[in-house]
Amino acid sequence: MKQKQFLLGLALWSLMAPGLLAQISRVDLRVEGMT
Amino acid sequence: MQQHLQRLDGVAKADVSLRDGHVTVYPKPDAALDPYRILKATYDSGVSVAEMEMTASGTIERSASALSFRVNNRQSFMITPNALSEKLQAQAPDRKAAIRGRLYQKPPGSGKPKGPPAELKLELLEVKDAP
């Protein structure tokens, strides 16, 4: 699932940024104790 | 927690799933996300972080003894050695790449940590050559 998301994100990023637009495109957290 | 995260510089949106405890943070266009601030803001909102990953593009740089991943002039992360980094160590010294990597994992069996670690190191999970 994460690999699919990664590849999809990469494909979108490739379309939107012909050059190298260096950036953090997302941050994922798994948290505990959330209500 | 969502409000805490969305107040941070550079954050466009924070999706929070209460059901599975998953949070995804997206940047504003042309803005930089700061993973350390995201981790700290999450702790400050009263929840414990089990794991944090980032998806990013930048340059994998090789020095004599270690690899690092540079996102821009202000953001660089030391890479924790693993099988993937060992493969990269043998390749070109500087390489533009899109990566997915783990920046934080809660130490096993230590109860609830008091806060985020002083420094985030990157464990590479996936690497693709940048176009």
Backbone of each chain as nested JSON, in Angstrom:
{
  "chains": [
    {"id": "A", "residues": [
      {"number": 1, "name": "MET", "atoms": {"N": [0.833, -1.201, 0.0], "CA": [0.0, 0.0, 0.0], "C": [0.871, 1.256, 0.0]}},
      {"number": 2, "name": "LYS", "atoms": {"N": [1.862, 1.28, 0.938], "CA": [2.741, 2.444, 1.026], "C": [3.59, 2.562, -0.231]}},
      {"number": 3, "name": "GLN", "atoms": {"N": [3.988, 1.4, -0.779], "CA": [4.797, 1.445, -1.995], "C": [3.979, 2.028, -3.146]}},
      {"number": 4, "name": "LYS", "atoms": {"N": [2.68, 1.647, -3.235], "CA": [1.801, 2.196, -4.27], "C": [1.683, 3.701, -4.113]}},
      {"number": 5, "name": "GLN", "atoms": {"N": [1.485, 4.151, -2.868], "CA": [1.364, 5.592, -2.599], "C": [2.653, 6.304, -2.985]}},
      {"number": 6, "name": "PHE", "atoms": {"N": [3.781, 5.665, -2.664], "CA": [5.08, 6.259, -2.984], "C": [5.238, 6.403, -4.496]}},
      {"number": 7, "name": "LEU", "atoms": {"N": [4.909, 5.352, -5.249], "CA": [5.064, 5.391, -6.707], "C": [4.1, 6.394, -7.333]}},
      {"number": 8, "name": "LEU", "atoms": {"N": [2.876, 6.449, -6.804], "CA": [1.898, 7.415, -7.318], "C": [2.385, 8.844, -7.042]}},
      {"number": 9, "name": "GLY", "atoms": {"N": [2.877, 9.066, -5.844], "CA": [3.405, 10.383, -5.485], "C": [4.576, 10.759, -6.377]}},
      {"number": 10, "name": "LEU", "atoms": {"N": [5.43, 9.78, -6.634], "CA": [6.599, 10.018, -7.483], "C": [6.174, 10.372, -8.906]}},
      {"number": 11, "name": "ALA", "atoms": {"N": [5.156, 9.65, -9.418], "CA": [4.674, 9.919, -10.775], "C": [4.087, 11.331, -10.864]}},
      {"number": 12, "name": "LEU", "atoms": {"N": [3.287, 11.699, -9.878], "CA": [2.691, 13.046, -9.862], "C": [3.773, 14.114, -9.767]}},
      {"number": 13, "name": "TRP", "atoms": {"N": [4.73, 13.841, -8.897], "CA": [5.817, 14.788, -8.698], "C": [6.617, 14.95, -9.997]}},
      {"number": 14, "name": "SER", "atoms": {"N": [6.824, 13.847, -10.72], "CA": [7.569, 13.904, -11.978], "C": [6.852, 14.774, -13.002]}},
      {"number": 15, "name": "LEU", "atoms": {"N": [5.515, 14.693, -12.99], "CA": [4.734, 15.49, -13.935], "C": [4.773, 16.974, -13.575]}},
      {"number": 16, "name": "MET", "atoms": {"N": [4.745, 17.239, -12.265], "CA": [4.624, 18.627, -11.826], "C": [5.965, 19.335, -11.725]}},
      {"number": 17, "name": "ALA", "atoms": {"N": [7.035, 18.597, -11.618], "CA": [8.343, 19.228, -11.435], "C": [9.344, 18.66, -12.441]}},
      {"number": 18, "name": "PRO", "atoms": {"N": [9.434, 19.249, -13.612], "CA": [10.353, 18.737, -14.611], "C": [11.799, 18.749, -14.122]}},
      {"number": 19, "name": "GLY", "atoms": {"N": [12.185, 19.777, -13.403], "CA": [13.52, 19.778, -12.813], "C": [13.45, 19.13, -11.457]}},
      {"number": 20, "name": "LEU", "atoms": {"N": [14.512, 19.202, -10.722], "CA": [14.464, 18.635, -9.384], "C": [14.001, 19.713, -8.406]}},
      {"number": 21, "name": "LEU", "atoms": {"N": [12.804, 19.558, -7.926], "CA": [12.287, 20.477, -6.927], "C": [12.436, 19.762, -5.589]}},
      {"number": 22, "name": "ALA", "atoms": {"N": [13.537, 20.025, -4.925], "CA": [13.842, 19.29, -3.703], "C": [12.905, 19.721, -2.591]}},
      {"number": 23, "name": "GLN", "atoms": {"N": [12.231, 18.778, -2.018], "CA": [11.32, 19.114, -0.926], "C": [10.827, 17.851, -0.226]}},
      {"number": 24, "name": "ILE", "atoms": {"N": [10.279, 18.055, 0.972], "CA": [9.583, 16.985, 1.664], "C": [8.128, 17.07, 1.235]}},
      {"number": 25, "name": "SER", "atoms": {"N": [7.628, 16.041, 0.575], "CA": [6.28, 16.119, 0.016], "C": [5.208, 15.641, 0.998]}},
      {"number": 26, "name": "ARG", "atoms": {"N": [5.592, 14.832, 1.969], "CA": [4.647, 14.454, 3.027], "C": [5.383, 13.819, 4.197]}},
      {"number": 27, "name": "VAL", "atoms": {"N": [4.769, 13.924, 5.359], "CA": [5.294, 13.27, 6.558], "C": [4.154, 12.442, 7.141]}},
      {"number": 28, "name": "ASP", "atoms": {"N": [4.433, 11.177, 7.397], "CA": [3.429, 10.262, 7.955], "C": [3.82, 9.871, 9.373]}},
      {"number": 29, "name": "LEU", "atoms": {"N": [2.847, 9.933, 10.27], "CA": [3.107, 9.518, 11.653], "C": [2.107, 8.445, 12.063]}},
      {"number": 30, "name": "ARG", "atoms": {"N": [2.601, 7.52, 12.864], "CA": [1.703, 6.57, 13.53], "C": [1.746, 6.938, 15.006]}},
      {"number": 31, "name": "VAL", "atoms": {"N": [0.581, 7.265, 15.564], "CA": [0.57, 7.781, 16.934], "C": [-0.214, 6.859, 17.864]}},
      {"number": 32, "name": "GLU", "atoms": {"N": [0.071, 7.015, 19.165], "CA": [-0.608, 6.228, 20.201], "C": [-1.201, 7.187, 21.224]}},
      {"number": 33, "name": "GLY", "atoms": {"N": [-2.29, 6.781, 21.82], "CA": [-2.885, 7.591, 22.888], "C": [-3.746, 8.725, 22.382]}},
      {"number": 34, "name": "MET", "atoms": {"N": [-4.188, 8.612, 21.123], "CA": [-5.036, 9.672, 20.565], "C": [-6.498, 9.323, 20.836]}},
      {"number": 35, "name": "THR", "atoms": {"N": [-7.268, 10.326, 21.285], "CA": [-8.69, 10.057, 21.54], "C": [-9.555, 10.924, 20.64]}}
    ]},
    {"id": "B", "residues": [
      {"number": 1, "name": "MET", "atoms": {"N": [-4.699, 17.962, 18.176], "CA": [-3.428, 17.704, 17.522], "C": [-3.427, 18.263, 16.098]}},
      {"number": 2, "name": "GLN", "atoms": {"N": [-4.557, 18.094, 15.409], "CA": [-4.653, 18.585, 14.032], "C": [-4.401, 20.096, 13.993]}},
      {"number": 3, "name": "GLN", "atoms": {"N": [-4.988, 20.815, 14.957], "CA": [-4.791, 22.274, 15.001], "C": [-3.343, 22.628, 15.308]}},
      {"number": 4, "name": "HIS", "atoms": {"N": [-2.734, 21.872, 16.26], "CA": [-1.317, 22.054, 16.584], "C": [-0.481, 21.961, 15.317]}},
      {"number": 5, "name": "LEU", "atoms": {"N": [-0.728, 20.926, 14.53], "CA": [0.091, 20.666, 13.343], "C": [-0.162, 21.71, 12.25]}},
      {"number": 6, "name": "GLN", "atoms": {"N": [-1.423, 22.07, 12.081], "CA": [-1.746, 22.995, 10.993], "C": [-1.283, 24.428, 11.287]}},
      {"number": 7, "name": "ARG", "atoms": {"N": [-0.908, 24.695, 12.539], "CA": [-0.369, 26.022, 12.88], "C": [1.117, 26.128, 12.547]}},
      {"number": 8, "name": "LEU", "atoms": {"N": [1.764, 25.004, 12.29], "CA": [3.21, 25.037, 12.036], "C": [3.53, 25.698, 10.704]}},
      {"number": 9, "name": "ASP", "atoms": {"N": [4.702, 26.336, 10.637], "CA": [5.15, 26.95, 9.381], "C": [5.238, 25.896, 8.289]}},
      {"number": 10, "name": "GLY", "atoms": {"N": [4.739, 26.236, 7.13], "CA": [4.902, 25.368, 5.971], "C": [3.868, 24.27, 5.835]}},
      {"number": 11, "name": "VAL", "atoms": {"N": [3.008, 24.11, 6.848], "CA": [2.023, 23.026, 6.789], "C": [0.738, 23.507, 6.103]}},
      {"number": 12, "name": "ALA", "atoms": {"N": [0.353, 22.802, 5.039], "CA": [-0.894, 23.133, 4.348], "C": [-2.062, 22.396, 4.975]}},
      {"number": 13, "name": "LYS", "atoms": {"N": [-1.816, 21.122, 5.293], "CA": [-2.935, 20.286, 5.755], "C": [-2.404, 19.135, 6.599]}},
      {"number": 14, "name": "ALA", "atoms": {"N": [-3.152, 18.772, 7.633], "CA": [-2.823, 17.586, 8.418], "C": [-4.059, 16.695, 8.465]}},
      {"number": 15, "name": "ASP", "atoms": {"N": [-3.957, 15.526, 7.881], "CA": [-5.056, 14.557, 7.916], "C": [-4.856, 13.638, 9.117]}},
      {"number": 16, "name": "VAL", "atoms": {"N": [-5.865, 13.545, 9.957], "CA": [-5.755, 12.711, 11.155], "C": [-6.831, 11.633, 11.103]}},
      {"number": 17, "name": "SER", "atoms": {"N": [-6.417, 10.386, 11.214], "CA": [-7.362, 9.277, 11.27], "C": [-7.379, 8.737, 12.697]}},
      {"number": 18, "name": "LEU", "atoms": {"N": [-8.465, 9.004, 13.407], "CA": [-8.58, 8.528, 14.789], "C": [-8.645, 7.013, 14.847]}},
      {"number": 19, "name": "ARG", "atoms": {"N": [-9.236, 6.424, 13.801], "CA": [-9.486, 4.974, 13.81], "C": [-8.182, 4.172, 13.848]}},
      {"number": 20, "name": "ASP", "atoms": {"N": [-7.23, 4.545, 12.974], "CA": [-5.993, 3.754, 12.939], "C": [-4.77, 4.504, 13.46]}},
      {"number": 21, "name": "GLY", "atoms": {"N": [-4.983, 5.685, 14.031], "CA": [-3.859, 6.424, 14.612], "C": [-2.844, 6.881, 13.591]}},
      {"number": 22, "name": "HIS", "atoms": {"N": [-3.315, 7.213, 12.405], "CA": [-2.401, 7.616, 11.351], "C": [-2.584, 9.094, 11.034]}},
      {"number": 23, "name": "VAL", "atoms": {"N": [-1.469, 9.81, 10.934], "CA": [-1.492, 11.246, 10.654], "C": [-0.612, 11.515, 9.438]}},
      {"number": 24, "name": "THR", "atoms": {"N": [-1.121, 12.278, 8.474], "CA": [-0.314, 12.668, 7.313], "C": [-0.288, 14.182, 7.216]}},
      {"number": 25, "name": "VAL", "atoms": {"N": [0.918, 14.716, 7.079], "CA": [1.103, 16.161, 7.021], "C": [1.625, 16.534, 5.636]}},
      {"number": 26, "name": "TYR", "atoms": {"N": [0.973, 17.521, 5.001], "CA": [1.35, 17.964, 3.658], "C": [1.847, 19.411, 3.711]}},
      {"number": 27, "name": "PRO", "atoms": {"N": [2.845, 19.739, 2.864], "CA": [3.373, 21.11, 2.883], "C": [2.562, 22.072, 2.02]}},
      {"number": 28, "name": "LYS", "atoms": {"N": [2.697, 23.368, 2.322], "CA": [2.183, 24.395, 1.42], "C": [3.079, 24.407, 0.174]}},
      {"number": 29, "name": "PRO", "atoms": {"N": [2.545, 24.872, -0.958], "CA": [3.394, 24.968, -2.148], "C": [4.586, 25.888, -1.864]}},
      {"number": 30, "name": "ASP", "atoms": {"N": [5.745, 25.456, -2.292], "CA": [6.978, 26.239, -2.135], "C": [7.377, 26.473, -0.681]}},
      {"number": 31, "name": "ALA", "atoms": {"N": [6.841, 25.683, 0.232], "CA": [7.233, 25.817, 1.643], "C": [7.921, 24.529, 2.088]}},
      {"number": 32, "name": "ALA", "atoms": {"N": [8.704, 24.655, 3.147], "CA": [9.446, 23.483, 3.629], "C": [8.802, 22.941, 4.903]}},
      {"number": 33, "name": "LEU", "atoms": {"N": [8.612, 21.62, 4.926], "CA": [8.145, 20.965, 6.154], "C": [9.351, 20.692, 7.038]}},
      {"number": 34, "name": "ASP", "atoms": {"N": [9.169, 20.824, 8.34], "CA": [10.239, 20.504, 9.281], "C": [9.798, 19.295, 10.112]}},
      {"number": 35, "name": "PRO", "atoms": {"N": [10.315, 18.101, 9.795], "CA": [9.866, 16.888, 10.5], "C": [10.08, 16.963, 12.007]}},
      {"number": 36, "name": "TYR", "atoms": {"N": [11.177, 17.608, 12.453], "CA": [11.417, 17.682, 13.895], "C": [10.305, 18.475, 14.585]}},
      {"number": 37, "name": "ARG", "atoms": {"N": [9.906, 19.597, 13.969], "CA": [8.835, 20.408, 14.56], "C": [7.506, 19.652, 14.555]}},
      {"number": 38, "name": "ILE", "atoms": {"N": [7.291, 18.863, 13.507], "CA": [6.061, 18.062, 13.44], "C": [6.047, 17.041, 14.579]}},
      {"number": 39, "name": "LEU", "atoms": {"N": [7.184, 16.389, 14.779], "CA": [7.287, 15.393, 15.853], "C": [7.077, 16.06, 17.224]}},
      {"number": 40, "name": "LYS", "atoms": {"N": [7.709, 17.211, 17.415], "CA": [7.602, 17.907, 18.704], "C": [6.16, 18.402, 18.93]}},
      {"number": 41, "name": "ALA", "atoms": {"N": [5.552, 18.939, 17.887], "CA": [4.174, 19.434, 18.026], "C": [3.219, 18.293, 18.355]}},
      {"number": 42, "name": "THR", "atoms": {"N": [3.492, 17.125, 17.801], "CA": [2.642, 15.964, 18.085], "C": [2.779, 15.566, 19.553]}},
      {"number": 43, "name": "TYR", "atoms": {"N": [4.03, 15.498, 20.048], "CA": [4.236, 15.203, 21.474], "C": [3.583, 16.264, 22.353]}},
      {"number": 44, "name": "ASP", "atoms": {"N": [3.751, 17.535, 21.958], "CA": [3.203, 18.634, 22.761], "C": [1.68, 18.59, 22.835]}},
      {"number": 45, "name": "SER", "atoms": {"N": [1.064, 17.948, 21.845], "CA": [-0.4, 17.862, 21.878], "C": [-0.87, 16.687, 22.739]}},
      {"number": 46, "name": "GLY", "atoms": {"N": [0.081, 15.955, 23.33], "CA": [-0.274, 14.948, 24.326], "C": [-0.354, 13.516, 23.838]}},
      {"number": 47, "name": "VAL", "atoms": {"N": [0.052, 13.272, 22.608], "CA": [0.057, 11.884, 22.133], "C": [1.502, 11.428, 21.905]}},
      {"number": 48, "name": "SER", "atoms": {"N": [1.671, 10.122, 21.897], "CA": [2.991, 9.539, 21.732], "C": [3.157, 9.063, 20.292]}},
      {"number": 49, "name": "VAL", "atoms": {"N": [4.32, 9.319, 19.708], "CA": [4.569, 8.925, 18.323], "C": [5.272, 7.569, 18.301]}},
      {"number": 50, "name": "ALA", "atoms": {"N": [4.668, 6.607, 17.603], "CA": [5.276, 5.29, 17.485], "C": [6.272, 5.265, 16.326]}},
      {"number": 51, "name": "GLU", "atoms": {"N": [5.952, 6.01, 15.27], "CA": [6.793, 5.945, 14.079], "C": [6.542, 7.188, 13.223]}},
      {"number": 52, "name": "MET", "atoms": {"N": [7.59, 7.67, 12.572], "CA": [7.418, 8.792, 11.645], "C": [8.222, 8.516, 10.372]}},
      {"number": 53, "name": "GLU", "atoms": {"N": [7.566, 8.698, 9.23], "CA": [8.23, 8.521, 7.94], "C": [8.09, 9.791, 7.124]}},
      {"number": 54, "name": "MET", "atoms": {"N": [9.017, 9.981, 6.176], "CA": [8.849, 11.102, 5.25], "C": [9.066, 10.631, 3.824]}},
      {"number": 55, "name": "THR", "atoms": {"N": [8.392, 11.308, 2.898], "CA": [8.601, 11.105, 1.466], "C": [9.178, 12.415, 0.953]}},
      {"number": 56, "name": "ALA", "atoms": {"N": [10.312, 12.34, 0.263], "CA": [10.996, 13.579, -0.108], "C": [11.853, 13.382, -1.347]}},
      {"number": 57, "name": "SER", "atoms": {"N": [12.209, 14.505, -1.951], "CA": [13.178, 14.48, -3.037], "C": [14.36, 15.346, -2.625]}},
      {"number": 58, "name": "GLY", "atoms": {"N": [15.542, 14.962, -3.092], "CA": [16.744, 15.697, -2.722], "C": [17.973, 14.99, -3.249]}},
      {"number": 59, "name": "THR", "atoms": {"N": [19.07, 15.128, -2.521], "CA": [20.336, 14.544, -2.975], "C": [20.916, 13.638, -1.895]}},
      {"number": 60, "name": "ILE", "atoms": {"N": [21.258, 12.422, -2.301], "CA": [21.973, 11.532, -1.386], "C": [23.458, 11.838, -1.541]}},
      {"number": 61, "name": "GLU", "atoms": {"N": [24.08, 12.256, -0.439], "CA": [25.488, 12.654, -0.486], "C": [26.326, 11.637, 0.277]}},
      {"number": 62, "name": "ARG", "atoms": {"N": [27.518, 11.403, -0.259], "CA": [28.401, 10.414, 0.362], "C": [29.654, 11.107, 0.881]}},
      {"number": 63, "name": "SER", "atoms": {"N": [29.962, 10.88, 2.125], "CA": [31.249, 11.35, 2.644], "C": [32.115, 10.116, 2.842]}},
      {"number": 64, "name": "ALA", "atoms": {"N": [33.278, 10.286, 3.448], "CA": [34.201, 9.162, 3.598], "C": [33.563, 7.999, 4.351]}},
      {"number": 65, "name": "SER", "atoms": {"N": [32.799, 8.316, 5.367], "CA": [32.329, 7.226, 6.225], "C": [30.811, 7.097, 6.303]}},
      {"number": 66, "name": "ALA", "atoms": {"N": [30.075, 8.044, 5.732], "CA": [28.618, 8.001, 5.946], "C": [27.868, 8.6, 4.772]}},
      {"number": 67, "name": "LEU", "atoms": {"N": [26.57, 8.283, 4.747], "CA": [25.678, 8.871, 3.755], "C": [24.766, 9.866, 4.455]}},
      {"number": 68, "name": "SER", "atoms": {"N": [24.383, 10.894, 3.716], "CA": [23.367, 11.804, 4.235], "C": [22.405, 12.155, 3.104]}},
      {"number": 69, "name": "PHE", "atoms": {"N": [21.23, 12.604, 3.486], "CA": [20.221, 12.992, 2.501], "C": [19.951, 14.476, 2.679]}},
      {"number": 70, "name": "ARG", "atoms": {"N": [20.264, 15.243, 1.63], "CA": [20.073, 16.695, 1.691], "C": [18.816, 17.074, 0.914]}},
      {"number": 71, "name": "VAL", "atoms": {"N": [17.87, 17.68, 1.611], "CA": [16.647, 18.145, 0.956], "C": [16.907, 19.513, 0.333]}},
      {"number": 72, "name": "ASN", "atoms": {"N": [17.526, 20.394, 1.105], "CA": [17.871, 21.736, 0.614], "C": [19.04, 22.235, 1.456]}},
      {"number": 73, "name": "ASN", "atoms": {"N": [19.371, 23.521, 1.318], "CA": [20.545, 24.047, 2.032], "C": [20.391, 24.012, 3.552]}},
      {"number": 74, "name": "ARG", "atoms": {"N": [19.146, 23.97, 4.015], "CA": [18.925, 24.02, 5.465], "C": [18.565, 22.672, 6.077]}},
      {"number": 75, "name": "GLN", "atoms": {"N": [18.158, 21.717, 5.235], "CA": [17.694, 20.439, 5.78], "C": [18.528, 19.276, 5.244]}},
      {"number": 76, "name": "SER", "atoms": {"N": [19.172, 18.59, 6.171], "CA": [19.963, 17.423, 5.808], "C": [19.839, 16.393, 6.93]}},
      {"number": 77, "name": "PHE", "atoms": {"N": [19.781, 15.12, 6.565], "CA": [19.606, 14.054, 7.557], "C": [20.691, 12.998, 7.376]}},
      {"number": 78, "name": "MET", "atoms": {"N": [21.322, 12.612, 8.484], "CA": [22.27, 11.497, 8.433], "C": [21.485, 10.219, 8.149]}},
      {"number": 79, "name": "ILE", "atoms": {"N": [22.049, 9.34, 7.315], "CA": [21.374, 8.096, 6.963], "C": [21.906, 6.96, 7.839]}},
      {"number": 80, "name": "THR", "atoms": {"N": [20.974, 6.259, 8.481], "CA": [21.324, 5.099, 9.301], "C": [21.698, 3.947, 8.371]}},
      {"number": 81, "name": "PRO", "atoms": {"N": [22.805, 3.267, 8.619], "CA": [23.184, 2.161, 7.737], "C": [22.149, 1.029, 7.736]}},
      {"number": 82, "name": "ASN", "atoms": {"N": [21.8, 0.564, 6.556], "CA": [20.998, -0.652, 6.387], "C": [21.369, -1.254, 5.023]}},
      {"number": 83, "name": "ALA", "atoms": {"N": [20.658, -2.298, 4.603], "CA": [21.028, -2.972, 3.357], "C": [20.947, -2.017, 2.164]}},
      {"number": 84, "name": "LEU", "atoms": {"N": [19.93, -1.165, 2.161], "CA": [19.744, -0.229, 1.05], "C": [20.855, 0.824, 1.013]}},
      {"number": 85, "name": "SER", "atoms": {"N": [21.218, 1.336, 2.16], "CA": [22.267, 2.365, 2.187], "C": [23.621, 1.76, 1.817]}},
      {"number": 86, "name": "GLU", "atoms": {"N": [23.838, 0.506, 2.169], "CA": [25.108, -0.134, 1.794], "C": [25.237, -0.249, 0.289]}},
      {"number": 87, "name": "LYS", "atoms": {"N": [24.097, -0.533, -0.395], "CA": [24.115, -0.572, -1.859], "C": [24.464, 0.8, -2.419]}},
      {"number": 88, "name": "LEU", "atoms": {"N": [23.869, 1.842, -1.833], "CA": [24.097, 3.203, -2.329], "C": [25.518, 3.673, -2.072]}},
      {"number": 89, "name": "GLN", "atoms": {"N": [26.095, 3.179, -1.0], "CA": [27.461, 3.581, -0.63], "C": [28.444, 3.269, -1.754]}},
      {"number": 90, "name": "ALA", "atoms": {"N": [28.138, 2.209, -2.505], "CA": [29.049, 1.791, -3.577], "C": [28.808, 2.562, -4.875]}},
      {"number": 91, "name": "GLN", "atoms": {"N": [27.775, 3.39, -4.915], "CA": [27.435, 4.087, -6.157], "C": [27.992, 5.516, -6.165]}},
      {"number": 92, "name": "ALA", "atoms": {"N": [27.521, 6.3, -7.159], "CA": [28.054, 7.65, -7.352], "C": [27.983, 8.47, -6.069]}},
      {"number": 93, "name": "PRO", "atoms": {"N": [28.953, 9.36, -5.837], "CA": [29.011, 10.102, -4.58], "C": [27.777, 10.964, -4.314]}},
      {"number": 94, "name": "ASP", "atoms": {"N": [27.288, 11.661, -5.303], "CA": [26.084, 12.477, -5.114], "C": [25.029, 12.036, -6.113]}},
      {"number": 95, "name": "ARG", "atoms": {"N": [23.829, 11.853, -5.63], "CA": [22.791, 11.269, -6.478], "C": [21.447, 11.904, -6.15]}},
      {"number": 96, "name": "LYS", "atoms": {"N": [20.8, 12.483, -7.166], "CA": [19.471, 13.048, -6.952], "C": [18.459, 11.915, -6.888]}},
      {"number": 97, "name": "ALA", "atoms": {"N": [17.606, 11.969, -5.883], "CA": [16.709, 10.834, -5.683], "C": [15.426, 11.253, -4.985]}},
      {"number": 98, "name": "ALA", "atoms": {"N": [14.385, 10.431, -5.195], "CA": [13.162, 10.535, -4.404], "C": [13.198, 9.374, -3.425]}},
      {"number": 99, "name": "ILE", "atoms": {"N": [12.937, 9.662, -2.185], "CA": [13.064, 8.621, -1.164], "C": [11.824, 8.553, -0.275]}},
      {"number": 100, "name": "ARG", "atoms": {"N": [11.662, 7.377, 0.348], "CA": [10.755, 7.238, 1.485], "C": [11.599, 6.661, 2.6]}},
      {"number": 101, "name": "GLY", "atoms": {"N": [11.522, 7.269, 3.761], "CA": [12.381, 6.787, 4.838], "C": [11.78, 7.029, 6.206]}},
      {"number": 102, "name": "ARG", "atoms": {"N": [12.273, 6.251, 7.177], "CA": [11.791, 6.369, 8.563], "C": [12.718, 7.312, 9.325]}},
      {"number": 103, "name": "LEU", "atoms": {"N": [12.119, 8.318, 9.943], "CA": [12.91, 9.29, 10.702], "C": [12.869, 9.02, 12.204]}},
      {"number": 104, "name": "TYR", "atoms": {"N": [11.853, 8.281, 12.627], "CA": [11.731, 8.027, 14.063], "C": [10.948, 6.753, 14.296]}},
      {"number": 105, "name": "GLN", "atoms": {"N": [11.405, 5.971, 15.248], "CA": [10.65, 4.803, 15.692], "C": [10.801, 4.721, 17.203]}},
      {"number": 106, "name": "LYS", "atoms": {"N": [9.694, 4.586, 17.882], "CA": [9.728, 4.531, 19.345], "C": [10.562, 3.336, 19.796]}},
      {"number": 107, "name": "PRO", "atoms": {"N": [11.478, 3.541, 20.745], "CA": [12.277, 2.411, 21.232], "C": [11.373, 1.341, 21.831]}},
      {"number": 108, "name": "PRO", "atoms": {"N": [11.638, 0.065, 21.56], "CA": [10.759, -0.998, 22.065], "C": [10.822, -1.132, 23.584]}},
      {"number": 109, "name": "GLY", "atoms": {"N": [9.654, -1.356, 24.18], "CA": [9.567, -1.707, 25.6], "C": [10.023, -0.636, 26.567]}},
      {"number": 110, "name": "SER", "atoms": {"N": [10.007, 0.629, 26.157], "CA": [10.518, 1.654, 27.061], "C": [9.405, 2.525, 27.64]}},
      {"number": 111, "name": "GLY", "atoms": {"N": [8.155, 2.121, 27.455], "CA": [7.054, 2.935, 27.959], "C": [6.879, 4.179, 27.115]}},
      {"number": 112, "name": "LYS", "atoms": {"N": [6.224, 5.171, 27.678], "CA": [5.977, 6.393, 26.911], "C": [7.193, 7.326, 26.965]}},
      {"number": 113, "name": "PRO", "atoms": {"N": [7.824, 7.618, 25.833], "CA": [8.971, 8.533, 25.861], "C": [8.523, 9.931, 26.293]}},
      {"number": 114, "name": "LYS", "atoms": {"N": [9.462, 10.688, 26.909], "CA": [9.115, 12.032, 27.394], "C": [9.013, 13.034, 26.246]}},
      {"number": 115, "name": "GLY", "atoms": {"N": [9.66, 12.747, 25.132], "CA": [9.628, 13.69, 24.015], "C": [10.437, 13.15, 22.855]}},
      {"number": 116, "name": "PRO", "atoms": {"N": [10.57, 13.981, 21.825], "CA": [11.296, 13.52, 20.645], "C": [12.8, 13.454, 20.913]}},
      {"number": 117, "name": "PRO", "atoms": {"N": [13.53, 12.67, 20.143], "CA": [14.981, 12.598, 20.318], "C": [15.633, 13.91, 19.889]}},
      {"number": 118, "name": "ALA", "atoms": {"N": [16.879, 14.116, 20.293], "CA": [17.567, 15.37, 19.975], "C": [17.842, 15.483, 18.474]}},
      {"number": 119, "name": "GLU", "atoms": {"N": [18.05, 14.346, 17.846], "CA": [18.398, 14.376, 16.421], "C": [17.634, 13.286, 15.68]}},
      {"number": 120, "name": "LEU", "atoms": {"N": [17.182, 13.611, 14.476], "CA": [16.487, 12.614, 13.667], "C": [17.452, 12.03, 12.643]}},
      {"number": 121, "name": "LYS", "atoms": {"N": [17.513, 10.71, 12.601], "CA": [18.322, 10.037, 11.574], "C": [17.383, 9.32, 10.628]}},
      {"number": 122, "name": "LEU", "atoms": {"N": [17.82, 9.191, 9.396], "CA": [16.952, 8.667, 8.342], "C": [17.316, 7.225, 8.013]}},
      {"number": 123, "name": "GLU", "atoms": {"N": [16.322, 6.341, 8.118], "CA": [16.507, 4.96, 7.674], "C": [15.805, 4.833, 6.321]}},
      {"number": 124, "name": "LEU", "atoms": {"N": [16.57, 4.614, 5.268], "CA": [15.98, 4.55, 3.925], "C": [15.128, 3.293, 3.771]}},
      {"number": 125, "name": "LEU", "atoms": {"N": [13.915, 3.482, 3.229], "CA": [13.015, 2.351, 2.964], "C": [12.864, 2.13, 1.459]}},
      {"number": 126, "name": "GLU", "atoms": {"N": [12.832, 3.234, 0.694], "CA": [12.735, 3.156, -0.768], "C": [13.519, 4.294, -1.379]}},
      {"number": 127, "name": "VAL", "atoms": {"N": [14.16, 4.013, -2.5], "CA": [14.903, 5.051, -3.218], "C": [14.64, 4.903, -4.706]}},
      {"number": 128, "name": "LYS", "atoms": {"N": [14.292, 6.019, -5.352], "CA": [14.139, 6.05, -6.809], "C": [14.993, 7.188, -7.351]}},
      {"number": 129, "name": "ASP", "atoms": {"N": [15.612, 6.965, -8.501], "CA": [16.364, 8.054, -9.115], "C": [15.405, 9.174, -9.492]}},
      {"number": 130, "name": "ALA", "atoms": {"N": [15.822, 10.407, -9.238], "CA": [14.998, 11.554, -9.607], "C": [15.044, 11.743, -11.124]}},
      {"number": 131, "name": "PRO", "atoms": {"N": [13.939, 12.212, -11.725], "CA": [13.949, 12.42, -13.177], "C": [14.865, 13.578, -13.558]}}
    ]}
  ]
}
